Amino acid sequence: MKKIGMSFVALSVTALLGSGCVSLDEFNRVQKHLETEQKANATLSAEIERQDGEISKLRSHTASQEARIKELKALAEAKPQYDENEIVKRIQDIWGAGLGGNDNWEFVQSGGAVGVRMDDSGVLFKSGSWDLTDNTKKKLTELAGIISKKVKSDPNLFVRVDGHTDTDPVKKLAAKGIKDNVHLSTMRAMAVKDFLVSQGVPQDRVFVAGFGEFWPVNSGNTSKDKQRNRRVEVYLGDADALSIGALPGAQVSK
């Protein structure tokens, strides 16, 4: 409509100029105004076109994100399927015969890595700290002997130590600088890592992760449930296998 109006003005001015009713100066003034309006109209049209393109991109991105969210939700809701025989074989392949048939160890899997779990039923740490108990040191000494040989003979193997806590708050540990359960679980994983290193496991092949109370294996709130959730898991695997994997580590055998 605006373009039609401007065209009409141009024709009218031309007609008036031809009839002698409009001066040349007036005609030039109107002509300049018309050109300005035409430029503004072209700029506005370009901006509208640009915004339409941005809206189209946003709609496409939103649809893509919604599809990805649905895909991730489906993956999160799907229960991982474990072939126990395959996992046991993988444990034997990675860990060797050192732990085979030993009922003192609970084997677990996380992603493509396999490892052992030690919960607090055997009292892993001294109360209110990340100091290892003598019993824990004894078990870790045995573990370190196996791990050390494996990682030294296979340059692709690494060790990940995962620390977990129960849901109890850590107010009493604030004086020691502990901020929350994630912090505490990390300190406990570090204590295990440091002990393994002291027993000959190469320092550059071990890393830690602290999960706090967020990856429980038992959902209850009894003292036994809390003991199970206060735990350390030590995994062996290559770099890809030691990504975080399924949550939490799936029990294989004990």
C-alpha positions in Angstrom: 0.0 0.0 0.0 2.9 2.3 0.9 4.6 1.6 -2.5 1.3 2.4 -4.3 0.9 5.6 -2.4 4.5 6.8 -3.2 4.0 5.9 -6.9 0.8 8.0 -6.9 2.6 10.9 -5.3 5.3 10.7 -8.0 2.8 10.6 -10.8 0.8 13.4 -9.3 3.8 15.7 -8.9 4.9 14.9 -12.5 1.5 15.8 -13.7 1.4 19.0 -11.7 4.9 20.0 -12.9 3.8 19.4 -16.5 0.7 21.7 -16.0 2.8 24.4 -14.4 1.1 24.2 -11.0 4.3 23.1 -9.2 7.7 24.8 -9.1 10.9 22.9 -10.0 12.2 23.4 -6.4 9.0 21.9 -5.0 9.2 19.0 -7.4 12.8 18.4 -6.3 11.9 18.5 -2.7 9.1 16.0 -3.1 11.3 13.8 -5.3 14.0 13.7 -2.7 11.5 12.9 0.0 10.1 10.1 -2.2 13.6 8.7 -2.7 14.2 8.8 1.1 11.0 6.9 1.7 11.9 4.3 -0.9 15.3 3.7 0.7 13.7 3.4 4.1 11.2 1.0 2.7 14.0 -1.1 1.2 15.9 -1.2 4.5 12.7 -2.2 6.4 12.0 -5.0 3.9 15.6 -6.3 4.2 15.3 -6.2 8.0 11.9 -8.1 7.9 13.5 -10.7 5.7 16.5 -11.1 8.0 14.2 -11.5 11.1 12.1 -14.0 9.2 15.3 -16.0 8.5 16.3 -15.8 12.2 12.9 -17.0 13.3 13.1 -19.9 10.9 16.5 -20.8 12.3 15.3 -20.6 15.9 12.3 -22.8 15.1 14.5 -25.4 13.4 16.9 -25.3 16.4 14.1 -25.6 18.9 12.7 -28.7 17.0 16.2 -30.2 17.0 16.6 -29.6 20.7 13.2 -31.0 21.5 14.0 -34.2 19.5 17.4 -34.5 21.3 15.7 -34.1 24.7 13.2 -36.8 23.9 16.1 -39.0 22.8 18.1 -38.4 26.0 15.0 -39.0 28.1 14.4 -42.3 26.4 18.0 -43.3 27.0 17.8 -42.2 30.7 14.6 -44.2 31.2 16.0 -47.3 29.5 17.4 -49.8 32.0 20.9 -51.0 31.0 21.0 -54.7 30.1 24.0 -56.6 31.5 25.1 -60.0 30.4 26.7 -61.3 33.6 28.8 -64.0 31.9 30.2 -61.4 29.6 31.0 -59.0 32.4 32.7 -61.7 34.5 34.8 -62.6 31.5 35.7 -58.9 31.0 36.7 -58.7 34.7 39.0 -61.7 34.2 40.4 -60.2 31.0 41.1 -56.8 32.6 41.9 -57.7 36.2 43.5 -61.0 35.5 43.4 -64.0 37.9 44.4 -62.0 41.0 40.8 -61.4 42.1 39.2 -64.4 40.4 37.0 -66.5 42.7 37.7 -64.2 45.7 34.5 -63.7 47.6 36.0 -60.7 49.5 35.5 -58.5 46.4 32.3 -57.2 45.0 32.7 -56.6 41.2 30.9 -53.7 39.5 30.7 -52.3 36.0 30.4 -48.6 35.0 30.2 -48.0 31.2 32.9 -50.1 29.6 35.0 -50.3 32.7 35.0 -52.9 35.4 36.1 -52.7 39.0 35.6 -53.5 42.7 33.3 -51.9 45.2 34.1 -51.5 48.9 31.2 -50.2 51.0 31.3 -49.0 54.6 30.0 -52.2 56.1 33.7 -53.0 56.7 34.4 -49.4 57.9 36.4 -47.8 55.2 37.4 -44.6 56.9 37.8 -43.4 60.5 34.7 -41.6 61.8 34.2 -38.1 60.5 37.3 -38.1 58.3 38.9 -39.4 55.1 41.6 -41.4 57.0 41.8 -45.0 55.9 41.3 -47.7 58.5 43.8 -50.5 58.8 41.4 -53.0 57.3 40.9 -50.7 54.3 44.7 -50.3 53.9 45.0 -54.1 53.9 42.5 -54.6 51.2 43.9 -51.7 49.1 47.4 -53.2 49.4 46.2 -56.4 47.8 44.4 -54.4 45.2 47.4 -52.2 44.4 49.6 -55.2 43.8 47.2 -56.3 41.0 46.6 -52.9 39.6 50.2 -52.0 39.5 51.2 -55.0 37.4 48.2 -54.5 35.0 48.8 -50.8 34.2 52.5 -51.2 33.9 52.1 -54.0 31.4 49.3 -52.3 29.4 49.8 -48.6 28.5 46.1 -48.3 27.6 44.8 -49.1 31.1 43.9 -46.4 33.6 42.4 -46.4 37.1 39.4 -44.4 38.3 38.6 -44.1 42.0 35.0 -43.1 42.7 33.9 -41.8 46.1 30.3 -41.9 47.3 28.6 -40.8 50.6 25.2 -41.2 52.2 22.8 -38.3 52.5 23.8 -37.2 56.0 24.9 -33.6 56.1 28.6 -32.7 56.8 28.1 -29.9 59.3 30.5 -31.4 61.8 33.2 -31.5 59.1 32.9 -27.8 58.3 35.7 -27.0 60.7 38.0 -29.2 58.6 37.1 -27.3 55.5 34.6 -29.8 54.1 31.8 -28.0 52.2 29.4 -30.8 51.3 29.2 -34.5 50.5 30.7 -34.1 47.1 33.7 -32.5 48.7 33.9 -35.3 51.3 33.5 -38.1 48.7 36.3 -36.5 46.6 38.6 -36.3 49.6 38.0 -40.0 50.4 38.6 -41.0 46.7 41.9 -38.9 46.9 42.9 -40.8 50.1 42.4 -44.1 48.3 44.3 -42.9 45.2 47.2 -41.6 47.3 47.4 -45.0 49.1 47.4 -46.9 45.8 50.2 -44.7 44.5 52.2 -45.2 47.7 51.9 -49.0 47.0 53.4 -48.7 43.5 50.5 -47.7 41.2 51.8 -45.1 38.7 50.5 -41.7 39.7 49.8 -40.5 36.2 47.5 -43.5 35.6 45.0 -42.8 38.4 42.3 -40.2 38.6 39.4 -39.6 41.0 35.8 -38.6 40.9 33.5 -37.5 43.8 29.8 -38.1 43.5 28.6 -37.2 47.0 25.2 -38.6 47.9 23.8 -38.3 44.4 24.5 -41.9 43.0 23.2 -44.2 45.8 23.0 -48.0 45.2 20.3 -48.3 47.9 17.3 -45.9 48.0 16.4 -46.6 51.6 17.4 -44.5 54.7 18.3 -47.3 57.2 21.8 -47.6 58.7 22.5 -50.6 56.4 21.3 -48.5 53.3 23.7 -45.7 54.4 26.5 -48.2 54.8 26.0 -49.4 51.3 25.9 -45.9 49.9 29.1 -44.9 51.7 31.5 -46.6 49.4 34.5 -46.4 47.1 34.7 -48.1 43.7 38.0 -48.7 41.9 37.7 -49.2 38.1 40.2 -50.4 35.5 39.7 -49.6 31.8 41.0 -47.7 28.8 40.3 -43.9 28.4 37.0 -44.5 26.6 35.8 -47.1 29.1 36.4 -44.9 32.0 33.9 -42.2 31.0 31.3 -41.9 33.7 29.1 -44.6 32.1 25.8 -46.0 33.6 24.7 -44.7 37.0 25.4 -46.1 39.5 27.9 -48.9 38.9 26.0 -52.1 38.3 26.7 -54.9 40.7 28.0 -58.1 39.0 28.9 -60.5 41.8 30.2 -60.7 45.3 
